[in-house]
Amino acid sequence: MNNITMKMTADELILSALREDITSEDITTNSVMPHYQKGQVELICKEDGVIAGLDVFKRVFELLDEKTETTFYCKDGDEVKKGEKLGVIVGDIRVLLSGERTALNFLQRMSGIATYTRSIADLLKGTKTKLLDTRKTTPNMRIFEKYAVKVGGGNNHRYNLSDGILLKDNHIGAAGGVKQAVEMAKEYAPFVRKIEIEVENLEMLKEAIEAGADIIMLDNMSVEDMKKAVEMTASKAETECSGNVTKENIARLTDIGVDYISSGALTHSAPILDLSLKNLHAI
Protein backbone atom coordinates (compact mmCIF):
# COMPACT_ATOMS: atom_id res chain seq x y z
CA MET A 1 0.00 0.00 0.00
CA ASN A 2 1.79 3.14 -1.20
CA ASN A 3 2.08 6.48 0.59
CA ILE A 4 -0.46 8.22 -1.66
CA THR A 5 -3.12 5.57 -0.99
CA MET A 6 -2.32 5.66 2.70
CA LYS A 7 -2.70 9.42 3.03
CA MET A 8 -5.69 9.83 0.71
CA THR A 9 -7.81 6.91 1.90
CA ALA A 10 -6.32 4.80 4.66
CA ASP A 11 -5.50 7.59 7.12
CA GLU A 12 -9.13 8.63 7.39
CA LEU A 13 -10.24 5.06 8.07
CA ILE A 14 -7.45 4.45 10.58
CA LEU A 15 -8.34 7.65 12.43
CA SER A 16 -11.98 6.57 12.50
CA ALA A 17 -10.94 3.28 14.09
CA LEU A 18 -8.82 5.10 16.65
CA ARG A 19 -11.72 7.43 17.50
CA GLU A 20 -13.93 4.39 17.99
CA ASP A 21 -11.47 3.06 20.58
CA ILE A 22 -10.54 6.38 22.21
CA THR A 23 -13.57 8.67 22.45
CA SER A 24 -11.96 11.05 24.93
CA GLU A 25 -8.92 9.47 26.58
CA ASP A 26 -7.29 6.14 27.37
CA ILE A 27 -8.13 6.06 31.06
CA THR A 28 -6.14 2.91 31.79
CA THR A 29 -2.93 4.10 30.16
CA ASN A 30 -3.15 7.60 31.61
CA SER A 31 -3.57 6.17 35.10
CA VAL A 32 -0.34 4.12 34.98
CA MET A 33 1.69 6.38 32.65
CA PRO A 34 0.76 10.03 33.34
CA HIS A 35 3.89 11.49 31.70
CA TYR A 36 6.06 10.89 28.64
CA GLN A 37 8.38 7.93 28.80
CA LYS A 38 10.19 6.49 25.80
CA GLY A 39 9.79 2.75 25.43
CA GLN A 40 9.69 -0.14 23.01
CA VAL A 41 7.53 -3.18 22.39
CA GLU A 42 7.95 -6.25 20.17
CA LEU A 43 5.54 -7.57 17.54
CA ILE A 44 5.35 -11.34 17.99
CA CYS A 45 3.75 -13.93 15.73
CA LYS A 46 1.68 -16.52 17.62
CA GLU A 47 0.83 -18.86 14.72
CA ASP A 48 2.10 -19.70 11.23
CA GLY A 49 0.67 -17.64 8.39
CA VAL A 50 1.16 -14.90 5.80
CA ILE A 51 1.70 -11.36 7.06
CA ALA A 52 -0.17 -8.43 5.48
CA GLY A 53 -0.86 -4.88 6.60
CA LEU A 54 2.46 -3.85 8.11
CA ASP A 55 2.21 -0.29 6.76
CA VAL A 56 -1.29 0.08 8.21
CA PHE A 57 -0.10 -1.28 11.56
CA LYS A 58 2.79 1.19 11.56
CA ARG A 59 0.55 4.08 10.53
CA VAL A 60 -1.73 3.65 13.56
CA PHE A 61 1.11 4.62 15.88
CA GLU A 62 2.37 7.40 13.59
CA LEU A 63 -1.06 9.04 13.54
CA LEU A 64 -1.01 9.10 17.34
CA ASP A 65 2.58 10.43 17.35
CA GLU A 66 4.59 11.00 14.18
CA LYS A 67 7.81 10.44 16.13
CA THR A 68 7.00 6.76 16.68
CA GLU A 69 9.57 4.52 14.95
CA THR A 70 8.78 1.02 13.70
CA THR A 71 11.31 -1.50 12.43
CA PHE A 72 10.07 -4.67 10.73
CA TYR A 73 12.02 -7.88 10.18
CA CYS A 74 9.63 -9.08 7.46
CA LYS A 75 7.54 -7.65 4.63
CA ASP A 76 3.97 -8.08 3.43
CA GLY A 77 3.54 -11.44 1.73
CA ASP A 78 6.19 -13.22 3.81
CA GLU A 79 5.32 -16.51 5.47
CA VAL A 80 5.83 -16.07 9.22
CA LYS A 81 6.16 -18.67 11.96
CA LYS A 82 4.85 -19.07 15.48
CA GLY A 83 7.19 -17.39 17.97
CA GLU A 84 8.89 -15.22 15.34
CA LYS A 85 9.68 -11.60 16.25
CA LEU A 86 8.31 -9.56 13.36
CA GLY A 87 9.29 -6.06 14.46
CA VAL A 88 9.96 -3.50 17.15
CA ILE A 89 8.04 -0.29 17.84
CA VAL A 90 9.77 2.55 19.69
CA GLY A 91 8.10 5.69 21.03
CA ASP A 92 6.03 7.26 23.77
CA ILE A 93 4.81 4.36 25.95
CA ARG A 94 1.38 6.03 26.12
CA VAL A 95 1.15 5.83 22.33
CA LEU A 96 2.29 2.20 22.25
CA LEU A 97 -0.38 1.25 24.78
CA SER A 98 -3.22 3.30 23.30
CA GLY A 99 -2.59 2.22 19.72
CA GLU A 100 -1.98 -1.45 20.44
CA ARG A 101 -5.44 -2.90 19.91
CA THR A 102 -6.34 -0.86 16.82
CA ALA A 103 -2.99 -1.65 15.18
CA LEU A 104 -3.32 -5.36 15.93
CA ASN A 105 -6.94 -5.46 14.77
CA PHE A 106 -5.90 -4.23 11.33
CA LEU A 107 -2.82 -6.44 11.09
CA GLN A 108 -4.48 -9.60 12.38
CA ARG A 109 -7.49 -9.21 10.09
CA MET A 110 -5.43 -8.46 6.99
CA SER A 111 -2.92 -11.22 7.72
CA GLY A 112 -5.74 -13.70 8.27
CA ILE A 113 -7.18 -12.88 4.85
CA ALA A 114 -3.76 -13.13 3.20
CA THR A 115 -3.15 -16.48 4.91
CA TYR A 116 -6.51 -17.93 3.86
CA THR A 117 -6.17 -16.56 0.32
CA ARG A 118 -2.69 -18.09 -0.05
CA SER A 119 -4.02 -21.50 1.01
CA ILE A 120 -6.66 -21.39 -1.75
CA ALA A 121 -4.45 -19.79 -4.40
CA ASP A 122 -1.96 -22.61 -3.91
CA LEU A 123 -4.70 -25.09 -4.89
CA LEU A 124 -5.06 -23.33 -8.26
CA LYS A 125 -1.37 -23.46 -9.15
CA GLY A 126 -0.79 -25.09 -12.52
CA THR A 127 -4.21 -24.09 -13.85
CA LYS A 128 -5.23 -21.10 -15.98
CA THR A 129 -7.87 -20.11 -13.42
CA LYS A 130 -7.40 -16.92 -11.40
CA LEU A 131 -8.77 -16.52 -7.88
CA LEU A 132 -10.96 -13.44 -7.29
CA ASP A 133 -12.43 -11.77 -4.23
CA THR A 134 -15.90 -10.16 -4.02
CA ARG A 135 -17.61 -7.14 -2.46
CA LYS A 136 -18.47 -9.24 0.61
CA THR A 137 -16.16 -7.20 2.79
CA THR A 138 -16.40 -5.64 6.24
CA PRO A 139 -17.91 -2.13 5.97
CA ASN A 140 -15.15 0.51 5.84
CA MET A 141 -12.48 -2.21 5.62
CA ARG A 142 -12.65 -2.94 1.89
CA ILE A 143 -9.43 -1.19 0.88
CA PHE A 144 -7.52 -3.14 3.52
CA GLU A 145 -9.20 -6.48 2.89
CA LYS A 146 -8.83 -6.38 -0.88
CA TYR A 147 -5.19 -5.40 -0.49
CA ALA A 148 -4.72 -8.43 1.77
CA VAL A 149 -6.22 -10.69 -0.91
CA LYS A 150 -3.59 -9.49 -3.38
CA VAL A 151 -0.82 -10.03 -0.84
CA GLY A 152 -2.09 -13.57 -0.39
CA GLY A 153 -1.87 -14.32 -4.10
CA GLY A 154 -5.46 -13.62 -5.13
CA ASN A 155 -6.83 -11.03 -7.54
CA ASN A 156 -9.33 -8.24 -7.01
CA HIS A 157 -12.74 -8.29 -8.67
CA ARG A 158 -14.38 -4.86 -9.05
CA TYR A 159 -13.68 -2.58 -6.09
CA ASN A 160 -17.18 -1.12 -5.81
CA LEU A 161 -20.41 -0.44 -7.72
CA SER A 162 -18.79 2.39 -9.69
CA ASP A 163 -15.94 0.17 -10.82
CA GLY A 164 -17.65 -2.26 -13.17
CA ILE A 165 -20.89 -3.76 -14.45
CA LEU A 166 -22.07 -7.02 -12.94
CA LEU A 167 -25.67 -7.92 -13.75
CA LYS A 168 -26.94 -10.30 -11.07
CA ASP A 169 -30.27 -12.09 -10.71
CA ASN A 170 -32.15 -9.08 -9.35
CA HIS A 171 -30.75 -6.79 -12.05
CA ILE A 172 -31.92 -9.30 -14.66
CA GLY A 173 -35.31 -9.39 -12.98
CA ALA A 174 -35.51 -5.60 -13.01
CA ALA A 175 -34.57 -5.45 -16.70
CA GLY A 176 -36.98 -8.20 -17.72
CA GLY A 177 -34.47 -10.82 -18.82
CA VAL A 178 -30.86 -11.63 -19.70
CA LYS A 179 -30.96 -10.17 -23.20
CA GLN A 180 -32.65 -6.97 -22.07
CA ALA A 181 -30.20 -6.50 -19.18
CA VAL A 182 -27.14 -6.84 -21.42
CA GLU A 183 -28.59 -4.57 -24.09
CA MET A 184 -29.49 -1.88 -21.56
CA ALA A 185 -26.04 -2.08 -19.96
CA LYS A 186 -24.36 -1.71 -23.36
CA GLU A 187 -26.47 1.32 -24.15
CA TYR A 188 -25.84 3.02 -20.81
CA ALA A 189 -22.25 2.15 -19.96
CA PRO A 190 -19.11 3.71 -21.46
CA PHE A 191 -17.74 1.53 -24.26
CA VAL A 192 -14.55 0.90 -22.28
CA ARG A 193 -16.49 -1.04 -19.62
CA LYS A 194 -16.79 -4.80 -19.82
CA ILE A 195 -20.22 -6.24 -19.07
CA GLU A 196 -20.47 -9.26 -16.80
CA ILE A 197 -23.70 -11.15 -16.19
CA GLU A 198 -24.64 -13.89 -13.77
CA VAL A 199 -26.40 -17.00 -15.11
CA GLU A 200 -27.85 -19.95 -13.23
CA ASN A 201 -28.44 -22.46 -16.05
CA LEU A 202 -27.40 -23.29 -19.60
CA GLU A 203 -30.44 -21.61 -21.17
CA MET A 204 -29.51 -18.30 -19.52
CA LEU A 205 -25.92 -18.88 -20.61
CA LYS A 206 -26.95 -19.25 -24.25
CA GLU A 207 -28.93 -16.03 -24.04
CA ALA A 208 -26.00 -14.19 -22.43
CA ILE A 209 -23.62 -15.33 -25.17
CA GLU A 210 -26.02 -14.27 -27.92
CA ALA A 211 -26.50 -10.88 -26.23
CA GLY A 212 -22.73 -10.30 -26.32
CA ALA A 213 -21.77 -10.32 -22.63
CA ASP A 214 -18.02 -10.02 -22.06
CA ILE A 215 -17.84 -12.14 -18.91
CA ILE A 216 -20.34 -14.76 -17.80
CA MET A 217 -20.58 -15.76 -14.15
CA LEU A 218 -21.71 -19.35 -13.61
CA ASP A 219 -23.51 -19.10 -10.30
CA ASN A 220 -24.20 -22.16 -8.16
CA MET A 221 -24.28 -24.47 -11.18
CA SER A 222 -23.39 -28.16 -11.01
CA VAL A 223 -19.87 -29.18 -12.02
CA GLU A 224 -21.29 -31.00 -15.05
CA ASP A 225 -23.20 -27.94 -16.22
CA MET A 226 -20.20 -25.69 -15.67
CA LYS A 227 -18.07 -27.94 -17.88
CA LYS A 228 -20.74 -27.74 -20.58
CA ALA A 229 -20.91 -23.96 -20.09
CA VAL A 230 -17.16 -23.57 -20.66
CA GLU A 231 -17.45 -25.60 -23.88
CA MET A 232 -20.45 -23.55 -25.05
CA THR A 233 -18.73 -20.26 -24.29
CA ALA A 234 -15.38 -21.19 -25.86
CA SER A 235 -13.76 -17.91 -26.99
CA LYS A 236 -17.01 -15.95 -27.08
CA ALA A 237 -16.67 -14.66 -23.50
CA GLU A 238 -14.65 -15.13 -20.33
CA THR A 239 -16.11 -17.36 -17.65
CA GLU A 240 -16.26 -16.99 -13.89
CA CYS A 241 -17.42 -19.57 -11.37
CA SER A 242 -19.00 -18.51 -8.08
CA GLY A 243 -21.24 -19.78 -5.32
CA ASN A 244 -20.05 -20.64 -1.78
CA VAL A 245 -16.50 -21.44 -2.87
CA THR A 246 -14.21 -22.31 0.06
CA LYS A 247 -10.86 -23.99 0.64
CA GLU A 248 -12.71 -27.21 1.43
CA ASN A 249 -14.63 -27.47 -1.85
CA ILE A 250 -12.57 -25.62 -4.47
CA ALA A 251 -10.77 -28.79 -5.60
CA ARG A 252 -13.87 -29.89 -7.53
CA LEU A 253 -13.63 -26.74 -9.66
CA THR A 254 -9.95 -26.72 -10.62
CA ASP A 255 -10.25 -28.77 -13.82
CA ILE A 256 -13.40 -27.16 -15.22
CA GLY A 257 -11.42 -24.63 -17.24
CA VAL A 258 -13.09 -21.39 -16.14
CA ASP A 259 -11.05 -18.22 -16.37
CA TYR A 260 -11.90 -17.07 -12.85
CA ILE A 261 -13.19 -18.45 -9.56
CA SER A 262 -14.60 -15.87 -7.16
CA SER A 263 -14.92 -16.52 -3.44
CA GLY A 264 -16.58 -14.29 -0.86
CA ALA A 265 -15.02 -16.53 1.79
CA LEU A 266 -11.63 -14.87 1.21
CA THR A 267 -12.86 -11.81 3.06
CA HIS A 268 -15.94 -12.87 5.02
CA SER A 269 -14.75 -16.17 6.46
CA ALA A 270 -10.99 -15.91 6.93
CA PRO A 271 -9.97 -16.25 10.60
CA ILE A 272 -7.51 -13.71 11.99
CA LEU A 273 -3.82 -14.49 12.27
CA ASP A 274 -2.91 -14.41 15.96
CA LEU A 275 -0.33 -11.70 16.66
CA SER A 276 0.66 -9.89 19.83
CA LEU A 277 2.64 -6.96 21.21
CA LYS A 278 4.91 -8.19 24.00
CA ASN A 279 7.82 -7.21 26.23
CA LEU A 280 6.95 -3.52 26.60
CA HIS A 281 9.62 -1.69 28.59
CA ALA A 282 11.12 1.76 29.08
CA ILE A 283 14.36 2.66 27.31
Protein Blocks (a to p, Z undefined) as FASTA:
>chain_A
ZZklmmmmmmmmmmmmmmmmmmmbcfklmmmmmbccddddddddfbdcddehklmmmmmm
mmmomkbccddfbdehiacdehiafbdcdddfklmmmmmmmmmmmmmmmmmmmmmmmmmm
mmmgoiabdcdddfkdcehilmmmmmmmmmnopacddfblmloccddfklmmmnopaklm
mmmmmmmpcfkbccddddfbfklmmmmmmnopabdcdehiafklmmmmmmmnmmmbccdd
eehiafklmmmmmmnopabdcdfklmmmcccdddddehiacZZ
